[in-house]
Protein backbone atom coordinates (compact mmCIF):
# COMPACT_ATOMS: atom_id res chain seq x y z
CA UNK A 1 0.00 0.00 0.00
CA UNK A 2 1.11 3.53 -0.74
CA UNK A 3 0.93 6.38 1.76
CA UNK A 4 -0.38 9.88 1.21
CA UNK A 5 -1.34 12.96 3.16
CA UNK A 6 -4.97 14.02 3.14
CA UNK A 7 -6.90 16.90 4.65
CA UNK A 8 -9.65 15.22 6.65
CA UNK A 9 -11.69 18.43 7.01
CA UNK A 10 -11.54 22.11 6.05
CA UNK A 11 -9.00 24.05 8.03
CA UNK A 12 -5.32 23.98 8.89
CA UNK A 13 -2.70 21.23 9.18
CA UNK A 14 -4.24 19.99 12.42
CA UNK A 15 -6.67 18.17 10.11
CA UNK A 16 -3.95 16.54 7.95
CA UNK A 17 -3.39 12.79 8.25
CA UNK A 18 -0.93 10.35 6.66
CA UNK A 19 -3.00 7.40 5.47
CA UNK A 20 -2.57 4.29 3.37
CA UNK A 21 -4.20 4.14 -0.04
CA UNK A 22 -4.46 1.76 -2.95
CA UNK A 23 -2.86 3.08 -6.15
CA UNK A 24 -4.96 2.36 -9.22
CA UNK A 25 -3.28 0.69 -12.18
CA UNK A 26 -2.89 3.12 -15.07
CA UNK A 27 -5.42 3.03 -17.89
CA UNK A 28 -4.65 4.24 -21.40
CA UNK A 29 -3.46 7.85 -21.11
CA UNK A 30 -2.18 7.39 -17.56
CA UNK A 31 1.08 6.49 -15.81
CA UNK A 32 2.04 5.56 -12.27
CA UNK A 33 4.89 7.40 -10.53
CA UNK A 34 6.86 6.27 -7.51
CA UNK A 35 7.40 9.67 -5.91
CA UNK A 36 10.93 10.64 -4.96
CA UNK A 37 10.08 14.25 -4.09
CA UNK A 38 6.90 16.26 -3.68
CA UNK A 39 6.97 20.01 -4.15
CA UNK A 40 5.53 22.27 -1.47
CA UNK A 41 3.57 25.42 -2.28
CA UNK A 42 1.32 27.75 -0.28
CA UNK A 43 -1.54 26.58 -2.50
CA UNK A 44 -1.19 23.09 -1.03
CA UNK A 45 -2.57 24.09 2.34
CA UNK A 46 -4.59 27.13 1.27
CA UNK A 47 -6.75 25.09 -1.11
CA UNK A 48 -7.92 22.79 1.67
CA UNK A 49 -8.45 25.54 4.23
CA UNK A 50 -12.13 25.91 3.33
CA UNK A 51 -14.89 24.14 1.46
CA UNK A 52 -17.81 21.81 1.98
CA UNK A 53 -16.95 19.24 4.65
CA UNK A 54 -18.78 16.67 2.53
CA UNK A 55 -16.02 17.00 -0.09
CA UNK A 56 -13.36 15.81 2.35
CA UNK A 57 -11.01 14.02 2.80
CA UNK A 58 -8.94 15.63 0.04
CA UNK A 59 -5.44 14.58 -1.03
CA UNK A 60 -2.79 17.30 -0.78
CA UNK A 61 -0.11 18.47 -3.21
CA UNK A 62 0.13 19.50 -6.86
CA UNK A 63 3.59 18.61 -8.18
CA UNK A 64 5.99 15.69 -7.90
CA UNK A 65 9.04 14.07 -9.39
CA UNK A 66 9.91 10.40 -9.38
CA UNK A 67 10.22 7.20 -11.37
CA UNK A 68 7.65 5.54 -13.61
CA UNK A 69 6.50 2.20 -12.23
CA UNK A 70 3.71 1.53 -14.77
CA UNK A 71 2.57 2.92 -18.11
CA UNK A 72 -0.96 2.60 -19.45
CA UNK A 73 -1.53 0.82 -22.80
CA UNK A 74 -0.40 2.88 -25.78
CA UNK A 75 0.48 5.82 -23.56
CA UNK A 76 2.99 8.61 -24.16
CA UNK A 77 3.83 11.39 -21.73
CA UNK A 78 3.97 15.08 -22.68
CA UNK A 79 7.58 14.79 -23.83
CA UNK A 80 7.20 11.54 -25.80
CA UNK A 81 7.68 7.84 -25.21
CA UNK A 82 7.50 6.54 -21.66
CA UNK A 83 9.00 3.42 -20.09
CA UNK A 84 9.06 1.90 -16.63
CA UNK A 85 12.12 3.25 -14.84
CA UNK A 86 12.10 6.66 -16.53
CA UNK A 87 12.69 9.69 -14.31
CA UNK A 88 9.85 12.19 -14.62
CA UNK A 89 8.18 15.23 -13.08
CA UNK A 90 4.47 16.03 -13.07
CA UNK A 91 2.19 19.04 -12.61
CA UNK A 92 -0.78 19.50 -12.18
CA UNK A 93 -1.59 16.41 -10.10
CA UNK A 94 -3.97 15.72 -7.24
CA UNK A 95 -2.41 14.29 -4.10
CA UNK A 96 1.31 14.81 -4.66
CA UNK A 97 2.24 14.35 -1.00
CA UNK A 98 2.45 10.61 -1.45
CA UNK A 99 4.75 7.68 -2.07
CA UNK A 100 3.05 6.67 -5.34
CA UNK A 101 0.20 7.88 -7.54
CA UNK A 102 -1.40 7.39 -10.94
CA UNK A 103 -1.84 10.54 -13.02
CA UNK A 104 -2.80 11.67 -16.53
CA UNK A 105 0.20 11.21 -18.82
CA UNK A 106 -0.38 14.62 -20.42
CA UNK A 107 0.77 16.21 -17.14
CA UNK A 108 4.04 14.23 -17.00
CA UNK A 109 7.40 15.30 -18.44
CA UNK A 110 10.78 13.62 -18.70
CA UNK A 111 13.00 14.92 -15.90
CA UNK A 112 16.24 16.43 -17.20
CA UNK A 113 19.17 14.41 -15.78
CA UNK A 114 20.87 17.58 -14.56
CA UNK A 115 17.92 18.58 -12.36
CA UNK A 116 17.55 17.01 -8.92
CA UNK A 117 14.32 15.33 -7.91
CA UNK A 118 13.78 18.02 -5.25
CA UNK A 119 14.20 20.88 -7.72
CA UNK A 120 12.14 19.15 -10.42
CA UNK A 121 9.26 18.69 -7.99
CA UNK A 122 9.22 22.44 -7.39
CA UNK A 123 9.71 23.74 -10.92
CA UNK A 124 6.36 24.05 -12.60
CA UNK A 125 3.83 25.67 -10.27
CA UNK A 126 6.07 28.65 -9.45
CA UNK A 127 7.62 28.73 -12.91
CA UNK A 128 4.33 28.73 -14.79
CA UNK A 129 2.92 31.40 -12.46
CA UNK A 130 5.94 33.61 -13.06
CA UNK A 131 5.70 33.11 -16.82
CA UNK A 132 2.04 34.09 -16.83
CA UNK A 133 2.69 37.23 -14.79
CA UNK A 134 5.29 38.45 -17.27
CA UNK A 135 3.03 37.50 -20.18
CA UNK A 136 -0.05 39.26 -18.80
CA UNK A 137 1.75 42.59 -18.35
CA UNK A 138 3.44 42.19 -21.77
CA UNK A 139 6.92 42.75 -20.33
CA UNK A 140 9.37 43.40 -23.16
CA UNK A 141 13.08 43.92 -23.69
CA UNK A 142 14.44 47.19 -22.36
CA UNK A 143 11.65 47.74 -19.84
CA UNK A 144 11.93 47.82 -16.06
CA UNK A 145 9.32 46.03 -13.98
CA UNK A 146 8.67 46.07 -10.25
CA UNK A 147 8.29 42.69 -8.53
CA UNK A 148 6.89 42.59 -5.00
CA UNK A 149 8.30 39.58 -3.14
CA UNK A 150 11.20 39.04 -5.52
CA UNK A 151 13.12 36.72 -3.20
CA UNK A 152 10.26 34.20 -2.93
CA UNK A 153 9.74 31.17 -5.15
CA UNK A 154 7.64 32.90 -7.80
CA UNK A 155 9.76 36.04 -7.60
CA UNK A 156 13.00 34.13 -8.20
CA UNK A 157 11.49 32.48 -11.26
CA UNK A 158 10.28 35.89 -12.49
CA UNK A 159 13.82 37.25 -12.12
CA UNK A 160 15.29 34.50 -14.27
CA UNK A 161 12.59 34.56 -16.94
CA UNK A 162 12.68 38.37 -17.10
CA UNK A 163 16.42 38.23 -17.73
CA UNK A 164 15.79 35.92 -20.69
CA UNK A 165 13.42 38.54 -22.09
CA UNK A 166 15.87 41.38 -21.56
CA UNK A 167 13.63 42.90 -18.88
CA UNK A 168 15.21 44.66 -15.87
CA UNK A 169 13.68 43.90 -12.46
CA UNK A 170 13.53 46.02 -9.33
CA UNK A 171 12.43 43.64 -6.61
CA UNK A 172 11.20 44.17 -3.06
CA UNK A 173 12.64 41.92 -0.36
CA UNK A 174 13.76 41.88 3.24
CA UNK A 175 17.43 42.43 3.90
CA UNK A 176 17.91 38.66 4.17
CA UNK A 177 16.61 38.25 0.62
CA UNK A 178 18.79 40.88 -1.06
CA UNK A 179 21.56 38.43 -1.99
CA UNK A 180 19.05 36.09 -3.65
CA UNK A 181 17.53 38.94 -5.70
CA UNK A 182 20.97 40.10 -6.81
CA UNK A 183 22.09 36.54 -7.63
CA UNK A 184 19.33 36.27 -10.22
CA UNK A 185 19.92 39.68 -11.77
CA UNK A 186 17.47 41.91 -9.90
CA UNK A 187 17.97 45.21 -8.10
CA UNK A 188 16.74 44.72 -4.52
CA UNK A 189 14.86 47.37 -2.57
CA UNK A 190 13.60 47.03 0.99
CA UNK A 191 9.89 47.07 1.58
CA UNK A 192 8.47 49.29 4.32
CA UNK A 193 8.11 53.03 4.74
CA UNK A 194 9.56 54.96 1.81
CA UNK A 195 9.19 52.10 -0.68
CA UNK A 196 7.94 54.25 -3.56
CA UNK A 197 10.87 56.65 -3.23
CA UNK A 198 13.37 53.77 -3.13
CA UNK A 199 11.87 52.26 -6.27
CA UNK A 200 12.06 55.61 -8.06
CA UNK A 201 15.72 55.90 -7.10
CA UNK A 202 16.43 52.38 -8.38
CA UNK A 203 14.43 53.02 -11.58
CA UNK A 204 14.78 56.72 -12.42
CA UNK A 205 13.10 56.24 -15.80
CA UNK A 206 10.09 54.61 -14.12
CA UNK A 207 8.67 51.09 -14.03
CA UNK A 208 6.53 49.87 -16.91
CA UNK A 209 4.65 47.21 -14.93
CA UNK A 210 4.23 45.75 -11.46
CA UNK A 211 4.00 42.09 -10.50
CA UNK A 212 2.62 41.44 -7.00
CA UNK A 213 3.57 38.11 -5.43
CA UNK A 214 2.71 39.07 -1.84
CA UNK A 215 -0.67 40.80 -1.77
CA UNK A 216 0.07 43.37 0.94
CA UNK A 217 -1.62 46.75 1.01
CA UNK A 218 1.81 48.33 0.62
CA UNK A 219 2.45 46.34 -2.57
CA UNK A 220 -0.91 47.33 -4.03
CA UNK A 221 -0.54 51.02 -3.12
CA UNK A 222 3.00 51.22 -4.52
CA UNK A 223 1.97 49.52 -7.75
CA UNK A 224 -0.92 51.91 -8.27
CA UNK A 225 1.28 54.93 -7.62
CA UNK A 226 4.17 53.81 -9.83
CA UNK A 227 2.39 52.24 -12.81
CA UNK A 228 0.05 54.47 -14.79
CA UNK A 229 -1.61 51.75 -16.89
CA UNK A 230 -3.54 49.46 -14.55
CA UNK A 231 -3.64 46.78 -17.25
CA UNK A 232 0.06 46.36 -16.51
CA UNK A 233 -0.40 45.53 -12.83
CA UNK A 234 -0.95 41.86 -11.96
CA UNK A 235 -1.36 40.11 -8.62
CA UNK A 236 -1.49 36.50 -7.48
CA UNK A 237 -2.39 37.39 -3.89
CA UNK A 238 -4.76 40.38 -3.76
CA UNK A 239 -7.78 39.45 -5.85
CA UNK A 240 -10.20 41.57 -3.85
CA UNK A 241 -8.07 44.69 -4.24
CA UNK A 242 -7.67 43.97 -7.95
CA UNK A 243 -11.45 43.98 -8.37
CA UNK A 244 -11.74 47.22 -6.42
CA UNK A 245 -8.97 49.05 -8.27
CA UNK A 246 -9.33 47.65 -11.77
CA UNK A 247 -6.08 45.74 -12.17
CA UNK A 248 -5.51 42.07 -12.98
CA UNK A 249 -5.63 39.08 -10.64
CA UNK A 250 -4.65 35.64 -11.91
CA UNK A 251 -4.78 32.15 -10.41
CA UNK A 252 -4.25 28.56 -11.43
CA UNK A 253 -7.93 27.67 -11.11
CA UNK A 254 -8.97 30.36 -13.59
CA UNK A 255 -9.54 28.85 -17.07
CA UNK A 256 -7.37 31.36 -18.91
CA UNK A 257 -4.56 31.02 -16.38
CA UNK A 258 -4.74 27.23 -16.42
CA UNK A 259 -4.60 27.10 -20.22
CA UNK A 260 -1.59 29.43 -20.40
CA UNK A 261 0.30 27.62 -17.64
CA UNK A 262 -0.30 24.26 -19.25
CA UNK A 263 1.11 25.57 -22.53
CA UNK A 264 4.40 26.76 -21.03
CA UNK A 265 5.25 23.69 -18.94
CA UNK A 266 7.37 22.06 -21.63
CA UNK A 267 9.44 25.21 -22.19
CA UNK A 268 10.10 25.56 -18.48
CA UNK A 269 11.35 21.96 -18.30
CA UNK A 270 13.66 22.63 -21.25
CA UNK A 271 15.07 25.77 -19.62
CA UNK A 272 15.67 23.87 -16.37
CA UNK A 273 17.47 21.12 -18.25
CA UNK A 274 19.83 23.60 -19.92
CA UNK A 275 20.52 25.44 -16.68
CA UNK A 276 18.75 28.64 -17.70
CA UNK A 277 16.10 28.24 -14.99
CA UNK A 278 17.14 27.19 -11.49
CA UNK A 279 15.00 26.19 -8.53
CA UNK A 280 16.72 26.99 -5.24
CA UNK A 281 15.81 24.32 -2.67
CA UNK A 282 16.20 25.45 0.94
CA UNK A 283 15.25 22.31 2.88
CA UNK A 284 13.94 18.80 2.49
CA UNK A 285 11.77 16.80 4.88
CA UNK A 286 10.80 13.15 5.02
CA UNK A 287 7.24 12.57 3.84
CA UNK A 288 6.26 11.58 7.39
CA UNK A 289 7.46 14.99 8.61
CA UNK A 290 5.12 17.00 6.37
CA UNK A 291 3.51 18.81 9.30
CA UNK A 292 6.86 20.25 10.36
CA UNK A 293 7.49 21.29 6.75
CA UNK A 294 4.11 23.04 6.61
CA UNK A 295 5.03 25.14 9.62
CA UNK A 296 8.17 26.31 7.83
CA UNK A 297 6.18 26.97 4.66
CA UNK A 298 3.53 28.96 6.52
CA UNK A 299 6.26 31.03 8.15
CA UNK A 300 6.64 32.77 4.80
CA UNK A 301 10.44 33.02 4.54
CA UNK A 302 11.94 29.55 4.00
CA UNK A 303 14.79 30.96 1.84
CA UNK A 304 13.96 28.70 -1.10
CA UNK A 305 11.68 25.82 -1.98
CA UNK A 306 10.81 22.94 0.34
CA UNK A 307 10.39 19.32 -0.70
CA UNK A 308 8.99 16.17 0.89
CA UNK A 309 11.23 13.24 -0.01
CA UNK A 310 10.64 9.50 -0.07
CA UNK A 311 13.19 6.72 -0.34
CA UNK A 312 13.81 5.61 -3.90
Secondary structure by P-SEA (a helix, b strand, c coil): cbbbbbcccccccccccbbbbbbccccccbbbbcccbbbbcccccccccccccccccbbbbccbbbbbccccccccccccccccccccccccccccccccccccccccccccccccaaaaaaccaaaaaaaaaaaaacccccbbbbbcccccaaaaaaaaaaaaacbbbbccccccaaaaaaaabbbbbbcccaaaaaaaaaccccccbbbbccccaaaaaaaaacccccccbbbcccaaaaaacbbbbbccccaaaaaaaaaaaaaaaaaaaaccbbbbbcccccccaaaaaaaaaacccccbbbbbbccc
